[in-house]
């Protein structure tokens, strides 16, 4: 079908009639540039004087121009070596903001009985705080290695694997659905970058939020203007 602009900046690529929030049981969010306003890795790099270098890699990865997301993240994290935990805390306190409509959308989903999952190629230092701020049920993200209060430029392997990339996001969506005894079609997935496409492809409703062109084209719904709560305009 031809994409339909329901209202300014709200595009529906795949018509899904009579959408009800209560028909879904899980909503899955990317974090950086989706739930929050920044790319955390870029802002941490600013403290090391490497923001432009790191941001260029991030942008290419999010646009889908870098095939190996894990390697791109390792490259970026290596450039963070020597940044202090205090500097990361400053990023959280001074630069990180929830995107418009994030609180309203999460609240509406919880009121409708949905569970919430945050999956991020970013870091637990930030996802744990965003989880607590929004009362999110489940999270998966990467752990930065810290020694004597400074980043080592490496990440710590976890029980489930090494890096939360697009495939890990997809797996976490499927595992959470299994845990909740629901199907992936009862999940909503929201993201902005190419590494969100694997999970978005599994969900019953995929939403691109101020996303890269490749993601906007493949999502069922694209929010190109306004806040995350614009998704509620499509719901009865």
N, C-alpha and C positions, 0 to 999 in steps of 0.2 A: 504494500500500500504506500501511497504518498504520505510522508509525515504530516501530521495535522497539528497546527498551533492552537491549542485549546484556549489559551490567553497569552498575552505577551511574555515570551521567554519560557513558556511551558509547552514542550513538544511531545506528542505521542507518536511513536514510530510503529507500534503494534497495538491495534485496538483490543482492549480487554473490557468487555461490557460489564457494567454493574459491579465495579470493584468495591469490595467492602473490606475495611481494615480487619474486621473480626474473622474474615475468611483465612487470614494468615496467622501463623503461630510463632514466627521468628522473623526478626529484622536484623540484618547483618550490615555493619558499617565499616568502611575504611576510615582511617583517622585523619592523616595529614591531607590538608586541602579539601577534606570532605566534612568530617565532624568539627575539625578545627581549621583556623585560618592560615596556618603556616606549614612548611615542610621542616620538621624539627631538625633533621640532619643538616640542612642548609644553615639554619640559625645557630646551631652548635659550631659549625665550621666558621661562622663569623668571628667567634671568639678566638679561633686559631689563625685568623686573617686569610682563610681559604674559601670564603663563601662563594665567590664567583666560580672558582674551579669546581667545587662540589655541586653547586646549583646547576651548572651546565650538564653534569652527569645525571643528576636527578631529572632534569627536564627531558633529556634524551630517553631515559628509562621509562618515564611516565608516558611519553609519546609512543612507546613501543619500538624505538629505534635501536635499542640494545637488547640483543637476544638473551643474554645471560644476566638476569636480574641479580642473582646471588653474587656474581663476580663484581657487578657494578656497585653493589652495596658494600662489599668488602673493600673495594677501592676507596669509596667515600669514607668509610669508618677509619681506614688507615690514616687518612688525612686529619682525623680528629685527635690523633695521639697528642697527649699533653694537656688537653682541655680539662679544666677542673670541674668537679661535680658542682661546685658553687656557681660556675658559669652556666651550667645546665639549669640549675635552679632559677637563675636570673632569666633565662629564656622562658621558663615556665611562668614566672611571675610577671614579667614585663612584656612579653611578645605573644604568648599563646592565648588565644581567645576562642571560645566556641563560635562556630559559624552561626549566622542568623537562622533562627528557626530550629536549631538542634534540640534545645531543651523542650520546646513545644512538641516536636515530632516524637521524641523519646517518651514524653509524658503521655501523649495520645496513644502510642503503641502499647505502653504498659497498661493504660486504662482499658484497652481493647483485649488485653490478655496475652499479648505477644511477649516472648522472651527476647532479650537483646544480646547481640554478640558484636564485639569490636575486634577486627582482625587487621593487623598493621605490619607493614614492612619497616615500621619505625621501632621505637624502643620502650621497654617496660617503664623506664623512668617517667615517661609521659603518659603511656596508656593506662598505667595504674592510677594516676591522678585523674585522668579524664573519666575512667571507669567509676571512681568514687564520686566524682562531681555529678555524674549523670545517673548513678545507681545502675550501671550496666551489669548484666548477669555473667557474661563470659568474655574473656579476652585471650588473644594470642598475639605475641609480638616478640621482638628480639631483645636480648640482654647484652648491654655494653659491659665489657670487662673494665673494672676499676681497680687500681692499685695505689694505695697511699693518697686517695682522693683525686687521682688523675686518670683519665682514659688512657688505655694502653694502645688503642688503635685496633683492637680485636673484639670479637663477640664471643659469648660463652655458649657452647652447645647445651641444648636442653633435652629432656627425656624424649620429646617428640621429634627432634631433629636439630639442624643447625640454624637455618634462616627461614623466616616466614616470607616466602615469595608467593607468586600467584598460585602455584600448585598447592602450597600449604594452606592458603586462604580457601581454596576449593575444598580441600580435604577437611578443614575445620568446619566449614558449612555443612558438609555431608555428615561428619561425626556428630555434630550438635543436633542435626535433624534426627539421626538415629537414636541419640540419647533421649530426645524428647518424643520419640515414637511418632514422628511426622514425616511427610515426604518433602523433598526439596521444593516442590511446587507450592508448598505452604510457607515458603520463605521469600522475603524481600531482600535484595542485595543492592547496596548503594556505594558507588565509588566514583573516582575521577580519572584514574590512570590505567595504563595497559595491564598492570599486574592485578587489577581488579576484575578483568574480563573472565578469567576462569571461574571465579565464584559467581559472577553475574550470569554466566551462561547456564548455570545449574538451577538458578532461582526461578520461582514462578513469576516474579516481577523484578526486572532489573532497572535500576535508576541511575542515570549519569547526572552528577551534580557539578555544574561549572567545569565540565570535564574536557579532556583532550579530544580532538576531532574523531579519532578512531573509536573512542569510547562512546561519544555522543551518537555515532552512527549505529553502533551495535546494541545499544540499550533500548529497552522497550519504551522508556520514558526519559526525557532529558529536561532537567531544570537548568536553564541557561541564565535566568535572571531571578533575583530574589532569594529567599531562604529555603532551608530544607523542608520547612513545614508546608511549602507549596505542594508537596506530594499529597497532602490531605485534601487539596482541591479536587483530586480525582476520585476520592473515596466517598462513599455514601455514609 
